[in-house]
Each structure stands twice: as C-alpha cells, then as structure tokens.
C-alpha cells in the first residue's frame, strides 16, 4: 500500500508540474474513491514536493541576480566614491555614507558566493599542479 501511494504521489507531482491544478487533482482523486482525509494528506505531500522542486530550480537564478545586483552596487558605489574624493558631488555628506554602497555591494557578492558553496555541499578542490604529477605519499 505504501509503495502504491508513493507511486501515486510521484504521478500527481508530475501532473502538477505539467500544469494541472490542485482542484483538478483533488477531483480526480475523489472520483477514484479516495476519502476526503486521504486526499487532503496526498495534496499536502504533493504540495511539499512541488515547492521543493520550485525552490531548487529557482536558487541558481536568485543567486545570479543577487551577484549581479552586488556587482552593480559596488561599481556605482565606487563611482560615487571617486566623484566624492574628487570634490565633484556630495560634499556635505560624511565620508562613511559615501562608501557604504561600495562595501554593501562587495558584501552582497561575498554572501552569494558563500551561499552558492553551501548549496552544492563542500567545494571540491582539485589538487594543484604538483599533486597531479606526484600523488600523495
């Protein structure tokens, strides 16, 4: 019974990912003779799995967007800092307020780099040129 239920859940997940709505899935299960409580539990499990898939697929795009935003922020902060030091703009602001965008951009890029490493597990470091020629003793 448990194996049948897992196969059914996988089928329902595929249906949901292919665009079927939860109401259609629910109606189909009720028409097949499943009880209301069982249908509710199946829908909950399908929803959890679909959300996991959506989050896993969305992470690389989100990391890339944050990295780009950090880069843009750092470049803009650098430009403002150079203009401030040249005496062209923002003379009345404290210097710390001018440098904050640059450092915030750098920190955002480091943050995305660190989270990307955590997503993929430990970073695989390849041996250097010397170790490739001469294996560990």
WOVENBEL-V857712 format. One record per helix or strand. SS is the DSSP state (2 for helix, 1 for strand). FROM is the first residue (numbers start at 1). TO is the last residue. If there is no record, write none. Layout:
SS|FROM|TO + SS|FROM|TO
This chain:
2|2|17 + 2|22|31 + 2|36|85 + 2|95|119 + 2|129|133
